[in-house]
Amino acid sequence: MSVLQVLLYVLQTPSRWLSGLKLVLYVLAGSKDVALKIDGIKLVCGLRAGEGVWCALRGLEYEPELRAFLALLIPGDTVIDLGANIGTYAIRAGKAVGKYGTVFAFEPLARTRRRLQRSIFLNQAKNVFIVPKAAGDHTGHVSLVVSGRGSSASVIHSVSGGEAHEVPSITIDDFIRTNSISKVDWVKMDIEGGEPSALRGMVTTIEKWRPAFLFENESGGAESANLLRQSGYVIGAVNLSGEFVEGTSGGNLFAFPRERMPKIFTHRTGHH
């Protein structure tokens, strides 16, 4: 998202004028980061394009699936957020699952992780835990290609103009086993095409816990959908009325285990 697009959005959205003024003042002061409070939560973002400003400013309107995802969470849920970035989903998910729920926020990029840590502190999100690793199909290390202009990073070398960094990686199956996690209800994935690799590293988790998924439908989206279908999942979108529309159109897709769909929609959205 360019600086011009951000400025146009702020000018056209009166509810964001104060936040826009704060951005300008921080830029003039030479600051690198700023904390913005939008829709009840504070997110720390960088002041350059691609460093989370758009995520923070848009709030609940950042992506159309965000509200639906939060509506489907219930208190006590365990959520795994792969590609947590500055906490757009993780912080809100932490509030939705409550004190008996848990969010594991995976963020391997150090500069983004520092902002995520500050966001967690500012929101007193004590049930959100950072995992400083990339999720993939093996435990060890991976080459993470980082965009030179922001917080985009990919393990499949798809980020243009990026610089490679070696970061620790772990399979979700190993993470669940070594941390004695008792259940997994949701997995959200936004890892720039690394979703299929992450899925191949959570075969046991999928078979045992049958979590629901929200995943990015861009590079790797079709492969992710196919892998989940092979595991007995139904792929589609959920609108704000709780209606599930099967298919693969949309920037982000939901995946529900076929055998759990009636239970999910009875208890989470009120639809049968």
ChimeraX commands (.cxc) that place a marker at each C-alpha (Angstrom):
marker #1 position 0.00,0.00,0.00 radius 0.5
marker #1 position 1.55,3.30,-1.11 radius 0.5
marker #1 position 1.85,6.44,1.01 radius 0.5
marker #1 position -0.49,8.22,-1.42 radius 0.5
marker #1 position -3.18,5.57,-0.99 radius 0.5
marker #1 position -2.89,5.83,2.79 radius 0.5
marker #1 position -3.24,9.64,2.65 radius 0.5
marker #1 position -6.26,9.45,0.35 radius 0.5
marker #1 position -7.94,6.94,2.66 radius 0.5
marker #1 position -7.35,9.17,5.70 radius 0.5
marker #1 position -8.69,12.27,3.91 radius 0.5
marker #1 position -11.82,10.39,2.80 radius 0.5
marker #1 position -12.50,8.85,6.24 radius 0.5
marker #1 position -13.34,11.43,8.93 radius 0.5
marker #1 position -13.08,8.82,11.71 radius 0.5
marker #1 position -9.38,8.45,10.82 radius 0.5
marker #1 position -8.45,12.15,10.72 radius 0.5
marker #1 position -6.93,12.22,14.22 radius 0.5
marker #1 position -4.93,9.08,13.48 radius 0.5
marker #1 position -3.80,10.63,10.21 radius 0.5
marker #1 position -2.66,13.77,12.02 radius 0.5
marker #1 position -0.73,11.62,14.49 radius 0.5
marker #1 position 0.97,9.85,11.57 radius 0.5
marker #1 position 2.03,13.15,10.04 radius 0.5
marker #1 position 3.39,14.48,13.35 radius 0.5
marker #1 position 5.38,11.29,13.95 radius 0.5
marker #1 position 6.81,11.38,10.43 radius 0.5
marker #1 position 7.85,15.02,10.86 radius 0.5
marker #1 position 9.46,14.13,14.19 radius 0.5
marker #1 position 11.55,11.47,12.49 radius 0.5
marker #1 position 9.98,8.56,14.36 radius 0.5
marker #1 position 10.16,5.06,12.92 radius 0.5
marker #1 position 7.07,3.60,14.62 radius 0.5
marker #1 position 3.70,4.78,15.87 radius 0.5
marker #1 position 0.93,3.21,17.96 radius 0.5
marker #1 position -2.56,3.74,16.51 radius 0.5
marker #1 position -5.75,2.98,18.42 radius 0.5
marker #1 position -8.47,1.93,15.99 radius 0.5
marker #1 position -11.69,0.03,16.79 radius 0.5
marker #1 position -10.70,-0.53,20.39 radius 0.5
marker #1 position -7.18,-1.91,20.03 radius 0.5
marker #1 position -3.71,-0.40,19.67 radius 0.5
marker #1 position -1.36,-1.60,16.95 radius 0.5
marker #1 position 2.26,-0.51,16.56 radius 0.5
marker #1 position 3.24,-0.02,12.93 radius 0.5
marker #1 position 6.17,1.39,11.01 radius 0.5
marker #1 position 5.88,4.68,9.19 radius 0.5
marker #1 position 7.06,3.49,5.79 radius 0.5
marker #1 position 4.84,1.90,3.16 radius 0.5
marker #1 position 4.44,-1.81,3.80 radius 0.5
marker #1 position 5.17,-1.64,7.54 radius 0.5
marker #1 position 1.65,-2.17,8.83 radius 0.5
marker #1 position 0.18,1.35,8.55 radius 0.5
marker #1 position -2.65,0.14,6.32 radius 0.5
marker #1 position -3.43,-2.78,8.65 radius 0.5
marker #1 position -3.62,-0.48,11.65 radius 0.5
marker #1 position -5.59,2.33,10.01 radius 0.5
marker #1 position -8.25,0.10,8.48 radius 0.5
marker #1 position -9.07,-1.59,11.77 radius 0.5
marker #1 position -11.88,-4.10,11.48 radius 0.5
marker #1 position -12.30,-3.14,7.83 radius 0.5
marker #1 position -8.76,-4.26,6.95 radius 0.5
marker #1 position -10.02,-7.45,5.28 radius 0.5
marker #1 position -13.65,-8.53,4.81 radius 0.5
marker #1 position -12.89,-11.90,6.42 radius 0.5
marker #1 position -11.64,-10.37,9.68 radius 0.5
marker #1 position -15.07,-9.73,11.19 radius 0.5
marker #1 position -16.33,-13.16,10.12 radius 0.5
marker #1 position -13.27,-14.85,11.65 radius 0.5
marker #1 position -13.75,-13.07,14.97 radius 0.5
marker #1 position -17.46,-13.92,14.99 radius 0.5
marker #1 position -16.62,-17.62,14.62 radius 0.5
marker #1 position -14.22,-17.71,17.58 radius 0.5
marker #1 position -15.56,-18.78,20.95 radius 0.5
marker #1 position -14.13,-18.32,24.47 radius 0.5
marker #1 position -11.53,-20.95,25.25 radius 0.5
marker #1 position -10.42,-21.51,21.66 radius 0.5
marker #1 position -6.77,-22.16,20.83 radius 0.5
marker #1 position -5.67,-20.20,17.75 radius 0.5
marker #1 position -2.46,-20.51,15.76 radius 0.5
marker #1 position -1.68,-17.38,13.73 radius 0.5
marker #1 position 0.97,-18.01,11.08 radius 0.5
marker #1 position 2.26,-14.69,9.82 radius 0.5
marker #1 position 1.02,-12.60,12.72 radius 0.5
marker #1 position 2.76,-9.44,11.48 radius 0.5
marker #1 position 1.90,-6.51,13.82 radius 0.5
marker #1 position -1.03,-8.37,15.39 radius 0.5
marker #1 position -4.03,-7.34,13.28 radius 0.5
marker #1 position -5.65,-10.76,13.76 radius 0.5
marker #1 position -3.77,-12.06,16.81 radius 0.5
marker #1 position -4.61,-9.22,19.22 radius 0.5
marker #1 position -8.30,-9.27,18.31 radius 0.5
marker #1 position -8.39,-13.06,18.45 radius 0.5
marker #1 position -6.91,-12.91,21.93 radius 0.5
marker #1 position -9.81,-10.74,23.06 radius 0.5
marker #1 position -12.36,-13.00,21.36 radius 0.5
marker #1 position -11.13,-16.26,22.95 radius 0.5
marker #1 position -10.88,-14.69,26.40 radius 0.5
marker #1 position -8.75,-15.56,29.40 radius 0.5
marker #1 position -9.22,-19.31,28.95 radius 0.5
marker #1 position -8.22,-19.17,25.29 radius 0.5
marker #1 position -4.77,-18.89,23.74 radius 0.5
marker #1 position -3.25,-17.39,20.60 radius 0.5
marker #1 position 0.16,-18.47,19.33 radius 0.5
marker #1 position 1.45,-15.74,17.04 radius 0.5
marker #1 position 4.19,-16.92,14.68 radius 0.5
marker #1 position 6.37,-14.10,13.38 radius 0.5
marker #1 position 9.93,-14.87,12.25 radius 0.5
marker #1 position 10.84,-11.35,11.09 radius 0.5
marker #1 position 12.64,-9.55,13.95 radius 0.5
marker #1 position 11.66,-5.94,13.19 radius 0.5
marker #1 position 8.01,-6.89,12.75 radius 0.5
marker #1 position 8.12,-9.05,15.85 radius 0.5
marker #1 position 9.29,-6.09,17.95 radius 0.5
marker #1 position 6.19,-4.15,16.88 radius 0.5
marker #1 position 4.00,-7.17,17.62 radius 0.5
marker #1 position 5.51,-7.42,21.11 radius 0.5
marker #1 position 4.73,-3.77,21.78 radius 0.5
marker #1 position 1.18,-4.22,20.51 radius 0.5
marker #1 position 0.70,-7.16,22.86 radius 0.5
marker #1 position 1.97,-5.07,25.78 radius 0.5
marker #1 position -0.17,-2.03,24.96 radius 0.5
marker #1 position -3.31,-4.17,24.78 radius 0.5
marker #1 position -2.39,-6.27,27.84 radius 0.5
marker #1 position -3.02,-9.32,25.66 radius 0.5
marker #1 position -1.68,-11.82,28.17 radius 0.5
marker #1 position -3.05,-14.80,26.26 radius 0.5
marker #1 position -1.15,-13.98,23.04 radius 0.5
marker #1 position 2.26,-15.63,22.84 radius 0.5
marker #1 position 4.87,-14.88,20.19 radius 0.5
marker #1 position 6.65,-17.75,18.45 radius 0.5
marker #1 position 9.78,-16.31,16.75 radius 0.5
marker #1 position 9.88,-18.96,14.03 radius 0.5
marker #1 position 8.60,-19.71,10.55 radius 0.5
marker #1 position 6.14,-22.58,10.19 radius 0.5
marker #1 position 7.01,-25.07,7.48 radius 0.5
marker #1 position 7.43,-28.70,6.47 radius 0.5
marker #1 position 10.58,-29.27,8.54 radius 0.5
marker #1 position 12.10,-28.19,11.83 radius 0.5
marker #1 position 15.44,-26.45,11.53 radius 0.5
marker #1 position 16.11,-23.32,9.49 radius 0.5
marker #1 position 14.74,-21.75,6.31 radius 0.5
marker #1 position 15.83,-18.91,4.07 radius 0.5
marker #1 position 13.37,-16.07,4.55 radius 0.5
marker #1 position 13.31,-13.46,1.79 radius 0.5
marker #1 position 12.43,-10.09,3.26 radius 0.5
marker #1 position 11.09,-7.17,1.26 radius 0.5
marker #1 position 13.42,-4.20,1.40 radius 0.5
marker #1 position 10.52,-1.77,1.78 radius 0.5
marker #1 position 8.42,-3.30,4.49 radius 0.5
marker #1 position 7.34,-6.31,6.50 radius 0.5
marker #1 position 6.57,-8.77,3.68 radius 0.5
marker #1 position 8.57,-11.96,3.91 radius 0.5
marker #1 position 8.45,-15.30,2.15 radius 0.5
marker #1 position 10.08,-18.69,2.52 radius 0.5
marker #1 position 9.51,-19.41,-1.19 radius 0.5
marker #1 position 11.57,-16.47,-2.50 radius 0.5
marker #1 position 8.56,-14.73,-4.01 radius 0.5
marker #1 position 9.14,-11.27,-2.57 radius 0.5
marker #1 position 10.56,-9.02,-5.28 radius 0.5
marker #1 position 13.67,-7.03,-4.46 radius 0.5
marker #1 position 14.12,-8.91,-1.20 radius 0.5
marker #1 position 17.08,-9.92,0.93 radius 0.5
marker #1 position 17.55,-13.46,2.22 radius 0.5
marker #1 position 17.86,-14.16,5.95 radius 0.5
marker #1 position 18.16,-17.52,7.67 radius 0.5
marker #1 position 15.54,-17.96,10.38 radius 0.5
marker #1 position 14.52,-20.87,12.62 radius 0.5
marker #1 position 11.63,-22.98,11.38 radius 0.5
marker #1 position 9.36,-25.57,12.96 radius 0.5
marker #1 position 6.53,-27.82,11.90 radius 0.5
marker #1 position 3.25,-27.23,13.68 radius 0.5
marker #1 position 3.21,-30.92,14.62 radius 0.5
marker #1 position 6.55,-30.50,16.41 radius 0.5
marker #1 position 5.39,-27.25,18.02 radius 0.5
marker #1 position 2.21,-28.87,19.35 radius 0.5
marker #1 position 4.10,-31.92,20.64 radius 0.5
marker #1 position 7.02,-30.12,22.31 radius 0.5
marker #1 position 4.75,-27.58,24.03 radius 0.5
marker #1 position 2.16,-30.17,25.14 radius 0.5
marker #1 position -0.68,-28.16,23.59 radius 0.5
marker #1 position -3.95,-29.93,24.34 radius 0.5
marker #1 position -6.01,-28.79,21.33 radius 0.5
marker #1 position -6.07,-26.58,18.25 radius 0.5
marker #1 position -9.33,-24.95,17.16 radius 0.5
marker #1 position -8.19,-22.50,14.48 radius 0.5
marker #1 position -5.21,-21.91,12.21 radius 0.5
marker #1 position -4.89,-18.61,10.35 radius 0.5
marker #1 position -2.24,-18.50,7.61 radius 0.5
marker #1 position -0.91,-15.45,5.78 radius 0.5
marker #1 position 2.69,-16.35,4.96 radius 0.5
marker #1 position 3.19,-15.18,1.38 radius 0.5
marker #1 position 2.85,-18.53,-0.40 radius 0.5
marker #1 position 4.33,-20.63,2.39 radius 0.5
marker #1 position 0.92,-22.02,3.35 radius 0.5
marker #1 position 1.28,-25.39,1.53 radius 0.5
marker #1 position 4.61,-26.03,3.27 radius 0.5
marker #1 position 3.05,-25.21,6.66 radius 0.5
marker #1 position 0.16,-27.58,5.94 radius 0.5
marker #1 position 2.55,-30.41,5.12 radius 0.5
marker #1 position 4.07,-29.84,8.55 radius 0.5
marker #1 position 0.80,-30.21,10.45 radius 0.5
marker #1 position -0.58,-33.51,9.14 radius 0.5
marker #1 position -0.92,-35.01,12.62 radius 0.5
marker #1 position -2.47,-31.82,14.00 radius 0.5
marker #1 position -5.07,-31.82,11.23 radius 0.5
marker #1 position -5.88,-35.50,11.71 radius 0.5
marker #1 position -6.10,-35.27,15.50 radius 0.5
marker #1 position -7.67,-31.88,16.19 radius 0.5
marker #1 position -9.48,-31.02,12.93 radius 0.5
marker #1 position -9.04,-27.25,13.31 radius 0.5
marker #1 position -10.82,-24.72,11.12 radius 0.5
marker #1 position -8.65,-22.60,8.82 radius 0.5
marker #1 position -8.48,-19.11,7.39 radius 0.5
marker #1 position -5.79,-18.81,4.73 radius 0.5
marker #1 position -4.58,-16.38,2.10 radius 0.5
marker #1 position -5.80,-17.27,-1.39 radius 0.5
marker #1 position -2.94,-15.87,-3.45 radius 0.5
marker #1 position 0.38,-17.57,-4.19 radius 0.5
marker #1 position -0.06,-21.11,-2.89 radius 0.5
marker #1 position -3.81,-20.70,-2.36 radius 0.5
marker #1 position -4.90,-23.34,-4.86 radius 0.5
marker #1 position -2.41,-25.88,-3.50 radius 0.5
marker #1 position -3.52,-25.16,0.06 radius 0.5
marker #1 position -7.15,-25.66,-0.89 radius 0.5
marker #1 position -6.33,-28.99,-2.57 radius 0.5
marker #1 position -4.34,-30.23,0.43 radius 0.5
marker #1 position -7.19,-29.39,2.79 radius 0.5
marker #1 position -9.79,-31.00,0.52 radius 0.5
marker #1 position -7.72,-34.17,0.56 radius 0.5
marker #1 position -7.99,-34.07,4.36 radius 0.5
marker #1 position -11.78,-33.85,4.23 radius 0.5
marker #1 position -12.24,-30.08,4.42 radius 0.5
marker #1 position -14.81,-27.88,2.72 radius 0.5
marker #1 position -13.39,-24.65,1.28 radius 0.5
marker #1 position -15.23,-21.38,0.87 radius 0.5
marker #1 position -16.09,-17.97,2.27 radius 0.5
marker #1 position -18.19,-16.96,5.27 radius 0.5
marker #1 position -20.19,-13.75,5.07 radius 0.5
marker #1 position -21.11,-11.55,8.00 radius 0.5
marker #1 position -24.52,-13.23,8.23 radius 0.5
marker #1 position -22.81,-16.52,8.96 radius 0.5
marker #1 position -23.60,-18.02,5.56 radius 0.5
marker #1 position -20.95,-20.32,4.12 radius 0.5
marker #1 position -20.44,-20.11,0.35 radius 0.5
marker #1 position -18.39,-23.01,-1.01 radius 0.5
marker #1 position -15.74,-22.18,-3.61 radius 0.5
marker #1 position -12.29,-20.68,-4.06 radius 0.5
marker #1 position -13.07,-17.06,-4.94 radius 0.5
marker #1 position -11.86,-14.36,-2.58 radius 0.5
marker #1 position -8.63,-13.01,-1.17 radius 0.5
marker #1 position -8.87,-15.22,1.92 radius 0.5
marker #1 position -10.68,-18.53,2.31 radius 0.5
marker #1 position -12.11,-20.51,5.20 radius 0.5
marker #1 position -11.78,-24.28,5.48 radius 0.5
marker #1 position -13.93,-26.37,7.79 radius 0.5
marker #1 position -13.71,-30.12,8.41 radius 0.5
marker #1 position -16.71,-31.59,6.64 radius 0.5
marker #1 position -17.82,-33.62,9.64 radius 0.5
marker #1 position -17.80,-30.56,11.94 radius 0.5
marker #1 position -19.64,-28.06,9.78 radius 0.5
marker #1 position -23.10,-28.53,11.35 radius 0.5
marker #1 position -21.61,-28.10,14.85 radius 0.5
marker #1 position -19.61,-25.04,13.85 radius 0.5
marker #1 position -22.54,-23.28,12.30 radius 0.5
marker #1 position -24.95,-24.19,15.09 radius 0.5
marker #1 position -22.70,-22.97,17.89 radius 0.5
marker #1 position -20.66,-20.27,16.18 radius 0.5
marker #1 position -22.95,-18.54,13.72 radius 0.5
marker #1 position -26.47,-19.72,14.50 radius 0.5
marker #1 position -27.01,-21.28,11.06 radius 0.5
marker #1 position -27.71,-24.96,10.39 radius 0.5
marker link #1:1,2 radius 0.2
marker link #1:2,3 radius 0.2
marker link #1:3,4 radius 0.2
marker link #1:4,5 radius 0.2
marker link #1:5,6 radius 0.2
marker link #1:6,7 radius 0.2
marker link #1:7,8 radius 0.2
marker link #1:8,9 radius 0.2
marker link #1:9,10 radius 0.2
marker link #1:10,11 radius 0.2
marker link #1:11,12 radius 0.2
marker link #1:12,13 radius 0.2
marker link #1:13,14 radius 0.2
marker link #1:14,15 radius 0.2
marker link #1:15,16 radius 0.2
marker link #1:16,17 radius 0.2
marker link #1:17,18 radius 0.2
marker link #1:18,19 radius 0.2
marker link #1:19,20 radius 0.2
marker link #1:20,21 radius 0.2
marker link #1:21,22 radius 0.2
marker link #1:22,23 radius 0.2
marker link #1:23,24 radius 0.2
marker link #1:24,25 radius 0.2
marker link #1:25,26 radius 0.2
marker link #1:26,27 radius 0.2
marker link #1:27,28 radius 0.2
marker link #1:28,29 radius 0.2
marker link #1:29,30 radius 0.2
marker link #1:30,31 radius 0.2
marker link #1:31,32 radius 0.2
marker link #1:32,33 radius 0.2
marker link #1:33,34 radius 0.2
marker link #1:34,35 radius 0.2
marker link #1:35,36 radius 0.2
marker link #1:36,37 radius 0.2
marker link #1:37,38 radius 0.2
marker link #1:38,39 radius 0.2
marker link #1:39,40 radius 0.2
marker link #1:40,41 radius 0.2
marker link #1:41,42 radius 0.2
marker link #1:42,43 radius 0.2
marker link #1:43,44 radius 0.2
marker link #1:44,45 radius 0.2
marker link #1:45,46 radius 0.2
marker link #1:46,47 radius 0.2
marker link #1:47,48 radius 0.2
marker link #1:48,49 radius 0.2
marker link #1:49,50 radius 0.2
marker link #1:50,51 radius 0.2
marker link #1:51,52 radius 0.2
marker link #1:52,53 radius 0.2
marker link #1:53,54 radius 0.2
marker link #1:54,55 radius 0.2
marker link #1:55,56 radius 0.2
marker link #1:56,57 radius 0.2
marker link #1:57,58 radius 0.2
marker link #1:58,59 radius 0.2
marker link #1:59,60 radius 0.2
marker link #1:60,61 radius 0.2
marker link #1:61,62 radius 0.2
marker link #1:62,63 radius 0.2
marker link #1:63,64 radius 0.2
marker link #1:64,65 radius 0.2
marker link #1:65,66 radius 0.2
marker link #1:66,67 radius 0.2
marker link #1:67,68 radius 0.2
marker link #1:68,69 radius 0.2
marker link #1:69,70 radius 0.2
marker link #1:70,71 radius 0.2
marker link #1:71,72 radius 0.2
marker link #1:72,73 radius 0.2
marker link #1:73,74 radius 0.2
marker link #1:74,75 radius 0.2
marker link #1:75,76 radius 0.2
marker link #1:76,77 radius 0.2
marker link #1:77,78 radius 0.2
marker link #1:78,79 radius 0.2
marker link #1:79,80 radius 0.2
marker link #1:80,81 radius 0.2
marker link #1:81,82 radius 0.2
marker link #1:82,83 radius 0.2
marker link #1:83,84 radius 0.2
marker link #1:84,85 radius 0.2
marker link #1:85,86 radius 0.2
marker link #1:86,87 radius 0.2
marker link #1:87,88 radius 0.2
marker link #1:88,89 radius 0.2
marker link #1:89,90 radius 0.2
marker link #1:90,91 radius 0.2
marker link #1:91,92 radius 0.2
marker link #1:92,93 radius 0.2
marker link #1:93,94 radius 0.2
marker link #1:94,95 radius 0.2
marker link #1:95,96 radius 0.2
marker link #1:96,97 radius 0.2
marker link #1:97,98 radius 0.2
marker link #1:98,99 radius 0.2
marker link #1:99,100 radius 0.2
marker link #1:100,101 radius 0.2
marker link #1:101,102 radius 0.2
marker link #1:102,103 radius 0.2
marker link #1:103,104 radius 0.2
marker link #1:104,105 radius 0.2
marker link #1:105,106 radius 0.2
marker link #1:106,107 radius 0.2
marker link #1:107,108 radius 0.2
marker link #1:108,109 radius 0.2
marker link #1:109,110 radius 0.2
marker link #1:110,111 radius 0.2
marker link #1:111,112 radius 0.2
marker link #1:112,113 radius 0.2
marker link #1:113,114 radius 0.2
marker link #1:114,115 radius 0.2
marker link #1:115,116 radius 0.2
marker link #1:116,117 radius 0.2
marker link #1:117,118 radius 0.2
marker link #1:118,119 radius 0.2
marker link #1:119,120 radius 0.2
marker link #1:120,121 radius 0.2
marker link #1:121,122 radius 0.2
marker link #1:122,123 radius 0.2
marker link #1:123,124 radius 0.2
marker link #1:124,125 radius 0.2
marker link #1:125,126 radius 0.2
marker link #1:126,127 radius 0.2
marker link #1:127,128 radius 0.2
marker link #1:128,129 radius 0.2
marker link #1:129,130 radius 0.2
marker link #1:130,131 radius 0.2
marker link #1:131,132 radius 0.2
marker link #1:132,133 radius 0.2
marker link #1:133,134 radius 0.2
marker link #1:134,135 radius 0.2
marker link #1:135,136 radius 0.2
marker link #1:136,137 radius 0.2
marker link #1:137,138 radius 0.2
marker link #1:138,139 radius 0.2
marker link #1:139,140 radius 0.2
marker link #1:140,141 radius 0.2
marker link #1:141,142 radius 0.2
marker link #1:142,143 radius 0.2
marker link #1:143,144 radius 0.2
marker link #1:144,145 radius 0.2
marker link #1:145,146 radius 0.2
marker link #1:146,147 radius 0.2
marker link #1:147,148 radius 0.2
marker link #1:148,149 radius 0.2
marker link #1:149,150 radius 0.2
marker link #1:150,151 radius 0.2
marker link #1:151,152 radius 0.2
marker link #1:152,153 radius 0.2
marker link #1:153,154 radius 0.2
marker link #1:154,155 radius 0.2
marker link #1:155,156 radius 0.2
marker link #1:156,157 radius 0.2
marker link #1:157,158 radius 0.2
marker link #1:158,159 radius 0.2
marker link #1:159,160 radius 0.2
marker link #1:160,161 radius 0.2
marker link #1:161,162 radius 0.2
marker link #1:162,163 radius 0.2
marker link #1:163,164 radius 0.2
marker link #1:164,165 radius 0.2
marker link #1:165,166 radius 0.2
marker link #1:166,167 radius 0.2
marker link #1:167,168 radius 0.2
marker link #1:168,169 radius 0.2
marker link #1:169,170 radius 0.2
marker link #1:170,171 radius 0.2
marker link #1:171,172 radius 0.2
marker link #1:172,173 radius 0.2
marker link #1:173,174 radius 0.2
marker link #1:174,175 radius 0.2
marker link #1:175,176 radius 0.2
marker link #1:176,177 radius 0.2
marker link #1:177,178 radius 0.2
marker link #1:178,179 radius 0.2
marker link #1:179,180 radius 0.2
marker link #1:180,181 radius 0.2
marker link #1:181,182 radius 0.2
marker link #1:182,183 radius 0.2
marker link #1:183,184 radius 0.2
marker link #1:184,185 radius 0.2
marker link #1:185,186 radius 0.2
marker link #1:186,187 radius 0.2
marker link #1:187,188 radius 0.2
marker link #1:188,189 radius 0.2
marker link #1:189,190 radius 0.2
marker link #1:190,191 radius 0.2
marker link #1:191,192 radius 0.2
marker link #1:192,193 radius 0.2
marker link #1:193,194 radius 0.2
marker link #1:194,195 radius 0.2
marker link #1:195,196 radius 0.2
marker link #1:196,197 radius 0.2
marker link #1:197,198 radius 0.2
marker link #1:198,199 radius 0.2
marker link #1:199,200 radius 0.2
marker link #1:200,201 radius 0.2
marker link #1:201,202 radius 0.2
marker link #1:202,203 radius 0.2
marker link #1:203,204 radius 0.2
marker link #1:204,205 radius 0.2
marker link #1:205,206 radius 0.2
marker link #1:206,207 radius 0.2
marker link #1:207,208 radius 0.2
marker link #1:208,209 radius 0.2
marker link #1:209,210 radius 0.2
marker link #1:210,211 radius 0.2
marker link #1:211,212 radius 0.2
marker link #1:212,213 radius 0.2
marker link #1:213,214 radius 0.2
marker link #1:214,215 radius 0.2
marker link #1:215,216 radius 0.2
marker link #1:216,217 radius 0.2
marker link #1:217,218 radius 0.2
marker link #1:218,219 radius 0.2
marker link #1:219,220 radius 0.2
marker link #1:220,221 radius 0.2
marker link #1:221,222 radius 0.2
marker link #1:222,223 radius 0.2
marker link #1:223,224 radius 0.2
marker link #1:224,225 radius 0.2
marker link #1:225,226 radius 0.2
marker link #1:226,227 radius 0.2
marker link #1:227,228 radius 0.2
marker link #1:228,229 radius 0.2
marker link #1:229,230 radius 0.2
marker link #1:230,231 radius 0.2
marker link #1:231,232 radius 0.2
marker link #1:232,233 radius 0.2
marker link #1:233,234 radius 0.2
marker link #1:234,235 radius 0.2
marker link #1:235,236 radius 0.2
marker link #1:236,237 radius 0.2
marker link #1:237,238 radius 0.2
marker link #1:238,239 radius 0.2
marker link #1:239,240 radius 0.2
marker link #1:240,241 radius 0.2
marker link #1:241,242 radius 0.2
marker link #1:242,243 radius 0.2
marker link #1:243,244 radius 0.2
marker link #1:244,245 radius 0.2
marker link #1:245,246 radius 0.2
marker link #1:246,247 radius 0.2
marker link #1:247,248 radius 0.2
marker link #1:248,249 radius 0.2
marker link #1:249,250 radius 0.2
marker link #1:250,251 radius 0.2
marker link #1:251,252 radius 0.2
marker link #1:252,253 radius 0.2
marker link #1:253,254 radius 0.2
marker link #1:254,255 radius 0.2
marker link #1:255,256 radius 0.2
marker link #1:256,257 radius 0.2
marker link #1:257,258 radius 0.2
marker link #1:258,259 radius 0.2
marker link #1:259,260 radius 0.2
marker link #1:260,261 radius 0.2
marker link #1:261,262 radius 0.2
marker link #1:262,263 radius 0.2
marker link #1:263,264 radius 0.2
marker link #1:264,265 radius 0.2
marker link #1:265,266 radius 0.2
marker link #1:266,267 radius 0.2
marker link #1:267,268 radius 0.2
marker link #1:268,269 radius 0.2
marker link #1:269,270 radius 0.2
marker link #1:270,271 radius 0.2
marker link #1:271,272 radius 0.2
view
